[in-house]
Amino acid sequence: MSKSLPNYSATQVAVITNFDGPLDKDAAITIALQIGKSPRSVIAKIKSLGMDYIVQRPVRGYSLTWLRT
Protein backbone atom coordinates (compact mmCIF):
# COMPACT_ATOMS: atom_id res chain seq x y z
CA MET A 1 0.00 0.00 0.00
CA SER A 2 1.46 3.37 -1.00
CA LYS A 3 1.60 6.29 1.32
CA SER A 4 -0.50 9.28 0.25
CA LEU A 5 0.94 12.75 -0.05
CA PRO A 6 0.18 15.12 2.82
CA ASN A 7 -2.42 17.77 2.07
CA TYR A 8 -0.61 20.37 4.17
CA SER A 9 3.04 21.31 4.03
CA ALA A 10 5.01 22.07 7.18
CA THR A 11 4.85 25.76 6.26
CA GLN A 12 1.06 25.68 5.99
CA VAL A 13 0.75 23.89 9.34
CA ALA A 14 3.06 26.51 10.87
CA VAL A 15 0.76 29.30 9.65
CA ILE A 16 -2.15 27.61 11.43
CA THR A 17 -0.31 26.82 14.66
CA ASN A 18 1.30 30.26 14.88
CA PHE A 19 -1.92 32.20 14.20
CA ASP A 20 -2.29 35.02 16.70
CA GLY A 21 -5.86 35.21 17.95
CA PRO A 22 -8.85 32.99 18.52
CA LEU A 23 -9.40 30.23 15.98
CA ASP A 24 -12.91 30.86 14.73
CA LYS A 25 -14.64 31.18 11.37
CA ASP A 26 -13.03 34.54 10.57
CA ALA A 27 -9.59 33.17 11.44
CA ALA A 28 -10.20 30.12 9.24
CA ILE A 29 -11.09 32.38 6.31
CA THR A 30 -7.97 34.51 6.87
CA ILE A 31 -5.70 31.47 7.12
CA ALA A 32 -7.33 29.86 4.08
CA LEU A 33 -6.58 32.92 1.95
CA GLN A 34 -2.95 32.91 3.12
CA ILE A 35 -2.26 29.23 2.40
CA GLY A 36 -4.52 28.59 -0.59
CA LYS A 37 -6.97 26.19 1.04
CA SER A 38 -10.71 26.35 1.67
CA PRO A 39 -11.94 27.58 5.06
CA ARG A 40 -13.64 24.21 5.62
CA SER A 41 -10.34 22.40 5.05
CA VAL A 42 -8.56 24.74 7.44
CA ILE A 43 -11.20 24.12 10.13
CA ALA A 44 -10.77 20.36 9.69
CA LYS A 45 -6.99 20.73 9.99
CA ILE A 46 -7.32 22.87 13.14
CA LYS A 47 -9.44 20.14 14.71
CA SER A 48 -7.15 17.33 13.56
CA LEU A 49 -4.20 19.14 15.16
CA GLY A 50 -6.11 19.11 18.45
CA MET A 51 -6.33 22.88 18.64
CA ASP A 52 -9.36 24.67 20.07
CA TYR A 53 -11.77 25.91 17.41
CA ILE A 54 -14.56 28.28 18.43
CA VAL A 55 -17.75 27.19 16.69
CA GLN A 56 -20.06 29.94 15.52
CA ARG A 57 -23.55 28.98 16.58
CA PRO A 58 -26.34 29.62 14.09
CA VAL A 59 -28.57 32.58 14.77
CA ARG A 60 -32.11 31.44 15.19
CA GLY A 61 -35.07 33.55 14.19
CA TYR A 62 -37.98 34.02 16.47
CA SER A 63 -41.67 34.06 15.86
CA LEU A 64 -43.74 37.19 16.27
CA THR A 65 -46.93 35.23 16.81
CA TRP A 66 -47.28 36.71 20.28
CA LEU A 67 -47.87 40.12 18.67
CA ARG A 68 -51.00 38.92 16.89
CA THR A 69 -54.20 39.75 18.67
N, C-alpha and C positions, 0 to 999 in steps of 0.2 A: 504494500500500500504506500503510495507516494504522499509526501507531506505537502500540504497546501501552503501557498504563499500567504504571509500575514497581510491583513487588510490595512494595518496601520504601521507606519515606520516608527522608529525610535524617536525621531524628531516630532512627529505628529502626537505621539503619546506624551512627550515632554511638554508640548503646548497645552495639552489638557491638564496634566498634573501640576503644572506651574501657573495655571490660571489664577489671577488675583481677584477674588470676589466669590460670591455664592454661585454654586452651579445650579442654575435654573434654566428655564426655556430661553431667556434672552442671552445667557452665557453660551448655551449650546448653539444658538444661531451665530453668535460672534465667532466662536471657535470654528464652526463649520465653514464660515467664509474664509477664515485664515488658512485652513488646511485642505480645503477642497473636498469636503465630505458633506453629506446631508445632515441637518440637525438631528434627525431621528437616529442616524448611525452614531453620531457623537454621543447622544444620550445613552444608547446601548453600550458604547465603549466606557462611558463614565461608570455605569452600573457594573460592567464586567470587571472594572479595575477596583471595585469595592469602595468607590468614593461616594459621598453623600450627594444625592441629587434631590433638589427641592421641586416637588411635583406641583404644577399649577392646577388647582382644582377648578372644575368648570363652574361658570357662573350660572346659577339657575334663575329662571324667570319666576315671577310670582303672579298669581291670579288676582284680578281685581273684582272678583265676584262679590266680595263683601261690600263693594260700593253700590251695587245694584239694589234698588229698593222695591 
